[in-house]
Amino acid sequence: MNSSPSFSLKGKKILFSGATGVLGKEMALYLAQQEASVLLLGRNPKKINDLRDLISSAGGKAWAYCADVTDEEALQKVAQIIASQHESLDTLINAAGGNMPGAVIRPEQTFLDLDSQALREVLDLNYLGTVFPIKVFLPLLLKNKKGTILNISSMAATRPMTRVMGYASAKAAIDNLTKWLAVELTSKYGPSFRVNALAPGFFLTEQNRTLLTETDGSLTQRGQQIISHTPMNRFGQPEDLLGALHWLCSDASSFVTGTIVTVDGGFSAYAGV
Ligand SMILES: NC(=O)c1ccc[n+]([C@@H]2O[C@H](COP(=O)([O-])OP(=O)(O)OC[C@H]3O[C@@H](n4cnc5c(N)ncnc54)[C@H](O)[C@@H]3O)[C@@H](O)[C@H]2O)c1
């Protein structure tokens, strides 16, 4: 009997939202290197086509599709195209998301200054922008009789930080959704359907650069507080996510569902003393 876990991603059809983002791009390129067929979903046709071409020119397999993840109708149109081109999907990764400057409560503001419209937008993107793709693309996973969904959460879900209330609330909802759906899919469709999440800690990217660093690259007070609370004493690099990504997309994690895997250099384990 061969009891070695299978980490192979070769030939897996992986649909990936937010693939042109800082973390998303690193993950999409990696999956293509593992010989997965990567179906890139993005809003900006040029960016998504450029990424497809980059992967293809390196010998990988990629397709580009355009839709806003908060637009269910646009997603339905993409699902029809994918069904005709690929028939089914193995994996859906929901990486579209992020904080929005308008939804941040600045130091001189209080909760009473919360911009309600910006709050709505950040909740829509991070929560509905995950729920709608799952709803729309689940039939393509079901066709395959086996499938995994990987949501991208955040440290902010379980350790809500000052200022970014809307983003933190939306990511907390992603953790809850991940667990809820894990139970729902297994009980309705069987143990071959799994739902997990990756929760990156602090990665220095465009979304948070101005919160964490000054224009000269030195750390803001917030950046310093984060680093001093991170036992590994650094921000994450996009490639730090790849091992957990690989495991959760592969059959090696076939008994893992409803789990939120934290990749944070020890931030969430540290009490600060
Ligand atoms: N960067 C970090 O430090 C960090 C930490 C924890 C969690 N995360 C999460 O990881 C994920 C990826 O982050 P990133 O740093 O790559 O973000 P990013 O801002 O670099 O990229 C976000 C991606 O989402 C896409 N997107 C945004 N709105 C969209 C919409 N309405 N429809 C379709 N696509 C849309 C963007 O085009 C982009 O490709 C996000 O969910 C983010 O919240 C990031």
The ligand as an SDF file (V2000), in Angstrom:
LIG
                    3D

 44 48  0  0  0  0  0  0  0  0999 V2000
   -1.0970   42.2680    1.6880 N   0  0  0  0  0  0  0  0  0  0  0  0
   -1.2210   41.8460    2.9330 C   0  0  0  0  0  0  0  0  0  0  0  0
   -0.4350   42.1380    3.8330 O   0  0  0  0  0  0  0  0  0  0  0  0
   -2.3770   40.9490    3.2750 C   0  0  0  0  0  0  0  0  0  0  0  0
   -2.4510   40.4400    4.5550 C   0  0  0  0  0  0  0  0  0  0  0  0
   -3.5230   39.6240    4.8870 C   0  0  0  0  0  0  0  0  0  0  0  0
   -4.4630   39.3060    3.9380 C   0  0  0  0  0  0  0  0  0  0  0  0
   -4.3680   39.8220    2.6780 N   0  0  0  0  0  0  0  0  0  0  0  0
   -5.3920   39.4450    1.7140 C   0  0  0  0  0  0  0  0  0  0  0  0
   -4.7760   38.7230    0.6810 O   0  0  0  0  0  0  0  0  0  0  0  0
   -5.5090   38.9140   -0.5220 C   0  0  0  0  0  0  0  0  0  0  0  0
   -4.5710   39.3650   -1.6170 C   0  0  0  0  0  0  0  0  0  0  0  0
   -3.9270   40.5330   -1.1750 O   0  0  0  0  0  0  0  0  0  0  0  0
   -2.8730   41.3230   -2.0880 P   0  0  0  0  0  0  0  0  0  0  0  0
   -1.9050   41.9300   -1.1570 O   0  0  0  0  0  0  0  0  0  0  0  0
   -2.4300   40.4830   -3.2160 O   0  0  0  0  0  0  0  0  0  0  0  0
   -3.8240   42.4820   -2.5870 O   0  0  0  0  0  0  0  0  0  0  0  0
   -3.6570   43.4720   -3.8160 P   0  0  0  0  0  0  0  0  0  0  0  0
   -4.3790   44.7320   -3.4480 O   0  0  0  0  0  0  0  0  0  0  0  0
   -2.2670   43.5640   -4.2660 O   0  0  0  0  0  0  0  0  0  0  0  0
   -4.5220   42.7020   -4.8820 O   0  0  0  0  0  0  0  0  0  0  0  0
   -5.8820   42.5630   -4.7810 C   0  0  0  0  0  0  0  0  0  0  0  0
   -6.3690   41.9260   -6.0590 C   0  0  0  0  0  0  0  0  0  0  0  0
   -7.7910   41.8930   -6.0080 O   0  0  0  0  0  0  0  0  0  0  0  0
   -8.3020   42.4410   -7.2240 C   0  0  0  0  0  0  0  0  0  0  0  0
   -9.6030   43.0640   -6.9660 N   0  0  0  0  0  0  0  0  0  0  0  0
   -9.8660   44.0750   -6.1250 C   0  0  0  0  0  0  0  0  0  0  0  0
  -11.1730   44.3720   -6.1870 N   0  0  0  0  0  0  0  0  0  0  0  0
  -11.7340   43.5180   -7.0810 C   0  0  0  0  0  0  0  0  0  0  0  0
  -13.0320   43.3180   -7.5890 C   0  0  0  0  0  0  0  0  0  0  0  0
  -14.0580   44.0590   -7.1680 N   0  0  0  0  0  0  0  0  0  0  0  0
  -13.2220   42.3600   -8.5230 N   0  0  0  0  0  0  0  0  0  0  0  0
  -12.2110   41.5980   -8.9590 C   0  0  0  0  0  0  0  0  0  0  0  0
  -10.9440   41.7270   -8.5220 N   0  0  0  0  0  0  0  0  0  0  0  0
  -10.7210   42.6830   -7.5970 C   0  0  0  0  0  0  0  0  0  0  0  0
   -7.2640   43.4630   -7.6460 C   0  0  0  0  0  0  0  0  0  0  0  0
   -7.4040   43.7630   -9.0240 O   0  0  0  0  0  0  0  0  0  0  0  0
   -5.9890   42.7090   -7.3170 C   0  0  0  0  0  0  0  0  0  0  0  0
   -5.7090   41.7600   -8.3320 O   0  0  0  0  0  0  0  0  0  0  0  0
   -6.6090   39.9250   -0.2000 C   0  0  0  0  0  0  0  0  0  0  0  0
   -7.7850   39.2220    0.1150 O   0  0  0  0  0  0  0  0  0  0  0  0
   -6.0860   40.5930    1.0380 C   0  0  0  0  0  0  0  0  0  0  0  0
   -7.1090   41.1440    1.8260 O   0  0  0  0  0  0  0  0  0  0  0  0
   -3.3410   40.6350    2.3190 C   0  0  0  0  0  0  0  0  0  0  0  0
  1  2  1  0
  2  3  2  0
  2  4  1  0
  4  5  1  0
  4 44  2  0
  5  6  2  0
  6  7  1  0
  7  8  2  0
  8  9  1  0
  8 44  1  0
  9 10  1  0
  9 42  1  0
 10 11  1  0
 11 12  1  0
 11 40  1  0
 12 13  1  0
 13 14  1  0
 14 15  2  0
 14 16  1  0
 14 17  1  0
 17 18  1  0
 18 19  2  0
 18 20  1  0
 18 21  1  0
 21 22  1  0
 22 23  1  0
 23 24  1  0
 23 38  1  0
 24 25  1  0
 25 26  1  0
 25 36  1  0
 26 27  1  0
 26 35  1  0
 27 28  2  0
 28 29  1  0
 29 30  1  0
 29 35  2  0
 30 31  1  0
 30 32  2  0
 32 33  1  0
 33 34  2  0
 34 35  1  0
 36 37  1  0
 36 38  1  0
 38 39  1  0
 40 41  1  0
 40 42  1  0
 42 43  1  0
M  CHG  2   8   1  16  -1
M  END
$$$$
